[in-house]
Every structure is written in C-alpha cells, then in structure tokens.
Amino acid sequence: MPLRRCAMLLCAVMFCCTASAQTRAPDAAQGYPGRPIRMVVAFAPGGGTDIMARLVAQKLAERWGQSVVVDNRAGASGNIGTDIVAKSAPDGHTLLMAFGSHASNAALYSNLPYDPIKDFSAITLVASAPLVITAHPSLPAKHLAELFQLARSKPGGLSYGSSGPGTPVHLAGELLKMLAGIDMVHVPYKGIAPVMTAILSGEVQITYAAVLSGMQHYKTGRLRPLAVASAQRYPSLPDVPTAAESGLKGFETEFWYALLGPARMPRAIVDKIQGEVSAIVNAPQMRDNLLNQGSVPVAGTPEQLAALIKTELERWTKVVKAAGIKAE
C-alpha cells in the first residue's frame, strides 16, 4: 500500500506539473519583452544585414515600447556573432539577424562552435534579395541560353567574378556551372565593390549581383541582366526572366535575411516575434522601403525558415564538396 500510494502521489504531481506547464506556455509571451532586446548582426555596420536589422529593430521598438539594440559582432565570416547568440539565454531577449551564409558557412567550415540547426530557434524569414546573372555588354550573349552556348564553345574561356572564396557569389557561380554543365574561370575579389568595378571594366565577363548593386547599371546599359535567380521575376526587373524560365531549373539563390534565436525558446515568444515581424515587413511603407533596398519581404512561419536552412545546408554542402571549395 505505501508503494501504491507513493506511485499515485507521483503520478498526481507529474500531472499537475504538466498541466501547469501547459497553462503557462501560452502565457510565456505576455510579459515579453521584459527588458531591452539585443539584435546581433554578425557583420560590420553598413552592409545589407545591418541595414535590414536596423529597419526591423526600429519598428519592433516602436510597437513594443522597448529598446531593440543592434549589436554588430563581426568576424570569421559571421561565425563570431552567430556563436554569441547560440550560447545566449533562450528567453527571446537576444536575437540574430541572420544572412544566407548561416547555412553555407556550415558547409564551408568543419569546426564551427555551433550547429546551424540544432543550436537555434527558427523565428521568421524577413526578406530576400535575389541574385541576378549579370554580364558585361561586350559579351555576345543576351540570354542565358546564349551564355551557355558560348561557354561550351570555349571551355574555360569565360570568367566570373566573386566577392571571395566561399562567399555566396562564389557558391552561386559554382552551382550554375554544375547545373549547366559549363566551365568558367573563377576570379575572386575582396568584396562586392571590387567585383562590380571588375565587371564594369570588362575584367570579368560574368558575376552574380544583388539587384541593388546592379540596378543603376542595368538602366544605363553598362551591364546586362541575363536572368534572375529566384522563383518569380523581380518587380523592378519585370522584363528579366528567371533562370527557370530560361531553361535552368534549380538555380534559385538569394541573399536571404532571417531572425533566429537560441535553441529552446518558448514557442509563444517565437510566435509573438514572428507575428510582429510579419506585420512590419508587409506594411505598405516598409514593403516599398525593402523593394528600394533591393529586397522582397518574405516573412513566413518558423517551420518554413527551418526547412529553408536545412535545404540550403544540404545544397551548399554538395556544391562545396563537388567544387572543392575551401574557406579562407
């Protein structure tokens, strides 16, 4: 009998604890945020990720009446700032404005101090900036099919510029080579600005430019957009087909921005942040602002973001291995 009573008491306690936890779970976000929020950007001020973070942080602060401080922690291709968030308390007061390299870095670096999936709570996508396959106007190719025909006629005779080994632009170039079955010489530069200078001068024939970087040059004819690497055409480039429309399926590569938190964040807090950010980026004024920045608002569910990161990691791991890319 004592053992039976003890077992019954234990079951009752466990039931009460479970019921209490279930009752508290939906209420976890009621007092959130309880203090200023730190939004970590793993890159230097002034870049696309920093700009995106500051746009969102300002609006969140206005809606919550609580400070949202952008904290730039640059270094190691974004791995330093990312690791800070991975090791933070999962209470929603430390967030990461992540860039697409969050997935590709895991393919490039074998000794990361964090797991890009297991150590983070996916919250929401914020925006994406599709890459545009961009050519110097001296190249006798006005369409993607003509580029491939030209590249096959003289393997290794064309070159594409990137912002450095292992960068998203480099990975995009190698992915295109794999999918199209062509050979182009990779010419790495130290950043986006030198790449644009190189292609404008004709030093390289091809690059993969963010819409904002190339738009003014497309308008003046100094550069030629061949295709957009996204599922849909970009609003500001309505006459430029997607890669899929041009016959290259599977070539969708974008600079995406997303909010992540440390693993094991309460779902109620995740949902609250996701709802706020979705409302922010879909507001007409913010939508116009993002489009002017060369990005498209794409706020989605935590599950959609988690699936994207997994898919991106798998894809870039294959590309990195096939091309023998090593991070520098």
JOWO-V278180 format. One line per field, one symbol per residue. burial: 1 if it has 9 or more other C-alpha atoms within 8 Angstrom, else 0. Layout:
burial = ???
This chain:
burial = 0000000000000000000000001001100010011111111100001111110111111000010111011110111111101100010111111111111111110000001110111111111111111111100000110111011100110111111111111111111110100111111110110111011101011111111101001100011111111100110000011111010100111111111111101101111111011101110001100110011111111101110011011001101100001000
